[in-house]
């Protein structure tokens, strides 16, 4: 249960990641620490102006947002924990500091035991209603690559799989830039009918911070990082 979720998913391939990425993705429940990254997005948000009014309807979910900017500072916290359903999990809480205001984007990725291995399932947003499968792999040059697919919505008792014509896929890469001495990340969310929905790409510094006495020791989330609702279904 205290294994890092990306190590559970990648198995032996985890050792092929660049050493700095192995450190980044080695956070596990009960370690007594959480991760803090601070940096700048070269680009972040929705480039298509006509699409932004539609994205503004989803801002309450704290997953998508209508803004677009360049040179935008951001902060991320990574909390390894055990989710309420006894699954090893990692919750990422991102703050994006647009000139017009701060946007929050957060998700919880859980490792699901399956046929002697683990698959990653990502629950997105404030209410964790959008769920996707996350397929991760290591590139020949030691980057982590992730592709989200097979999205579904949980609305009350309903489980609604999104057909491929409507499903948006996220393509992510994270790597270590030795020349800059920084972590780099690039994510593109692409929907077949409209093209690029969301993009963010930038660089950041990262460190581990001990939990304060009396706060979450690493098995559970601190209160401010908890979603408004947990979803057990996958």
URPETA-V575025 format. One record per pair of residues at least 24 apart in sequence whose ideal C-beta (glycine too) atoms are under 7 Angstrom apart, sorted by sequence separation. I is the first residue (numbers start at 1). J is the second residue. D is the distance in whole Angstrom. If there is no record, write none. Layout:
I & J & D
I & J & D
This chain:
4 & 28 & 5
45 & 69 & 6
72 & 96 & 6
73 & 97 & 5
87 & 111 & 6
129 & 153 & 6
147 & 171 & 6
3 & 28 & 6
44 & 69 & 6
72 & 97 & 6
83 & 108 & 6
87 & 112 & 7
109 & 134 & 6
129 & 154 & 5
2 & 28 & 5
72 & 98 & 6
122 & 148 & 6
129 & 155 & 7
146 & 172 & 4
177 & 203 & 7
2 & 29 & 5
43 & 70 & 5
83 & 110 & 5
165 & 192 & 6
1 & 29 & 7
2 & 30 & 5
42 & 70 & 6
44 & 72 & 5
145 & 173 & 5
165 & 193 & 7
42 & 71 & 7
69 & 98 & 6
144 & 173 & 7
168 & 197 & 5
143 & 173 & 5
144 & 174 & 5
40 & 71 & 6
41 & 72 & 5
67 & 98 & 5
143 & 174 & 7
40 & 72 & 7
143 & 175 & 4
40 & 73 & 5
41 & 74 & 6
67 & 100 & 6
39 & 74 & 6
67 & 103 & 7
38 & 75 & 5
37 & 75 & 7
65 & 103 & 4
37 & 76 & 4
36 & 77 & 6
35 & 77 & 7
62 & 104 & 5
63 & 105 & 6
34 & 77 & 6
35 & 78 & 4
62 & 105 & 6
34 & 78 & 6
62 & 106 & 6
34 & 79 & 5
31 & 80 & 7
27 & 78 & 6
29 & 80 & 5
28 & 80 & 5
29 & 81 & 5
44 & 96 & 6
27 & 80 & 4
29 & 82 & 5
29 & 88 & 6
63 & 124 & 5
63 & 125 & 4
27 & 90 & 7
62 & 125 & 6
61 & 125 & 4
62 & 126 & 4
61 & 126 & 6
61 & 127 & 7
63 & 130 & 6
159 & 233 & 6
4 & 80 & 7
154 & 231 & 6
154 & 233 & 6
8 & 88 & 7
1 & 82 & 6
5 & 88 & 5
5 & 89 & 7
3 & 88 & 6
5 & 90 & 5
1 & 88 & 6
128 & 227 & 5
127 & 227 & 7
131 & 231 & 7
126 & 227 & 6
127 & 228 & 6
128 & 229 & 6
9 & 111 & 6
126 & 228 & 5
127 & 229 & 4
128 & 230 & 6
129 & 231 & 7
8 & 111 & 5
128 & 231 & 4
131 & 234 & 6
5 & 109 & 6
5 & 111 & 4
123 & 231 & 5
9 & 118 & 5
8 & 118 & 4
9 & 119 & 7
9 & 120 & 5
121 & 234 & 5
5 & 120 & 7
25 & 144 & 7
108 & 227 & 7
17 & 138 & 6
21 & 142 & 7
16 & 138 & 5
112 & 234 & 6
21 & 144 & 6
18 & 142 & 4
13 & 138 & 5
17 & 142 & 6
10 & 136 & 6
16 & 142 & 6
9 & 136 & 5
17 & 144 & 6
10 & 138 & 7
6 & 136 & 6
91 & 221 & 6
93 & 225 & 5
64 & 198 & 6
91 & 225 & 6
81 & 218 & 7
82 & 219 & 5
80 & 218 & 6
81 & 219 & 6
81 & 220 & 6
81 & 221 & 5
79 & 221 & 6
39 & 182 & 7
51 & 194 & 6
37 & 183 & 7
51 & 197 & 7
79 & 225 & 5
84 & 230 & 5
85 & 232 & 5
48 & 196 & 7
77 & 225 & 7
47 & 196 & 6
46 & 197 & 7
46 & 198 & 6
47 & 199 & 7
21 & 174 & 7
45 & 198 & 7
21 & 175 & 7
21 & 176 & 6
20 & 176 & 4
43 & 199 & 6
44 & 200 & 4
18 & 175 & 7
43 & 200 & 7
18 & 176 & 5
43 & 201 & 6
24 & 183 & 7
41 & 200 & 5
42 & 201 & 5
41 & 201 & 7
42 & 202 & 5
41 & 202 & 4
40 & 202 & 5
39 & 202 & 6
40 & 203 & 7
39 & 203 & 5
39 & 204 & 3
38 & 204 & 6
39 & 205 & 6
37 & 204 & 4
38 & 205 & 6
37 & 205 & 7
37 & 206 & 4
35 & 206 & 6
36 & 207 & 6
35 & 208 & 6
36 & 209 & 5
33 & 208 & 4
34 & 209 & 6
33 & 209 & 6
33 & 210 & 5
34 & 211 & 7
32 & 210 & 6
33 & 211 & 7
32 & 211 & 6
24 & 206 & 6
32 & 217 & 6
32 & 218 & 5
30 & 217 & 7
31 & 218 & 5
30 & 218 & 5
29 & 218 & 5
30 & 219 & 5
29 & 219 & 5
